[in-house]
Amino acid sequence: MGWTSLSSTKWFYSACLRTYLGPFQLRSLRTEGLLVENGVDFSEFNEVVLQCLPQDLPWAIPAEEFENRRDLRLDCIFTIDPATARDLDDAVSCNKLDDGTYEVGVHIADVSYFIQENTALDMTAACRATSVY
């Protein structure tokens, strides 16, 4: 998307197309165009980054990790991410308390167990993320 150069005279504009994505009517191409235009990296992760992920599948969170976290697996929590989402990392819950009021929970995925600081995965996530916690 965009132009590598653009010049004008009194009557004419001259430009050089940098990238052709295809017919603009295709939603996927419009989406790709917006990503490219705004400098969003949507490329596949390289092998160095992928090696930072758990390699022994299926993985399980060690029991001692639950000593440092509140276990909400038995609570009724549901995602608010759309069906087209590539990850389900945002959720909400609602519980009626004994005094008749309601507790509303907003749950954001915590990936700190999986992403070690200053690794290739951490650096790539920081470059691609819209927010870093």
N, C-alpha and C positions, 0 to 999 in steps of 0.2 A: 504494500500500500504506500502511496505517496510518490513523490517525484524526486529523482536524483538531481534534476536541475530545472529551472524555470526562468525564462527570460521573456522580455516583451519589447516591442517597438510601439510606435504610436497606434498601429493597426492590428498587429498579430502577436499571439503568444506562442512560444515554443517550449516544449517540455519533453522529457525523456522518462518513460515509465520504468519504475524500478522492479516491480513484481506484478505479475498477472495471476490472480487467484481463480479466475473462471467467471462464469455467469453470476451476477450479483443476486439473482433470484433464489439461489440455493442458500438456505439458512446456514448450513455449515460453513460456507464460504464467507457469508456476511460476518459470522462469529469469528472466524479466523482473521478476517480483515480488521475487525475491532481489536483483537488481541495483538496483532502485528502493529497496528497503528499506535497502540498505547504501550508498546514495549513489554508486553506480558510474555514471559517465557513459558511456552506450553509444550516444549520438546520432551521426548522420553528421557527418563533418568538414565545416566550412564552406569556402567558396571561398577565403578568405584563407589558410587552412591548406593546402589542396590546391595553391595556387600555389607553395608552398615545395618541392614535389616536382619531380623532373626533368620538364621539359616537352617536350624533344626526344626522341621515342621512335623506335626503340628506343634506350635509353641504353647507354653503355658506360663502364666505369671507365678513366680515362686511364692510359697505361702508366707514367707517373711515380709514380702512386699505389702501384704494386707495389714501388717502392724503399723504401717505409716500412712494408711489411707482409710477412708470411710467406704465400706463395701455397700454399694447401692444396687447390687444385682437382683435383689428380690423386690425392689421398689418398682412401681408402675411408672416408667419413664419412657417417653416416646419421642422419636425424632421429628424435627420440623424441617428437615432437609427435603427438597423435592425428589420425586421418583427418579429424576435424571441425574441426581448427584453422584459423583464418583466416590464420595466418602460420606459417611453418616456421622457427623461430629458435633451437631447442635441438637439439643433436646430440651424438653420441658417436662415438668411433673406438677401435680396438684394433689394435695392431701388435706383432708378435713381434720382439724386439730380438736382436742377434747373440749376446748372452750367455745367451739362453734365457728371459729375463724378458719381461714384457709392458708396453707403454706404453699406458695408457688415457687417451684425450683427452676432455675435456668442452668442447664448443664452443657458445658463446653468440653470437648474431648481433651484429656490430658495425656500427651504423648511423651512426657518427660522420661518415662521408664525406657522407652525405645530409642530416643534420640540423645546420644551422648554429646556433650558440648565440644565444639571445635572439630567435629568430624566432617567428612564430605557431605553427609546427609544434613547436618546442622547448618553448614554454610549454604547449601543449595536451598534448603527450606527458608532461610533468612532472606535470600535473594528473591525467591518466588512469592513469599508470603505477603499478605496485605497487612498482617499484624503479627508481632512476635511477643510472646508473653515470657 
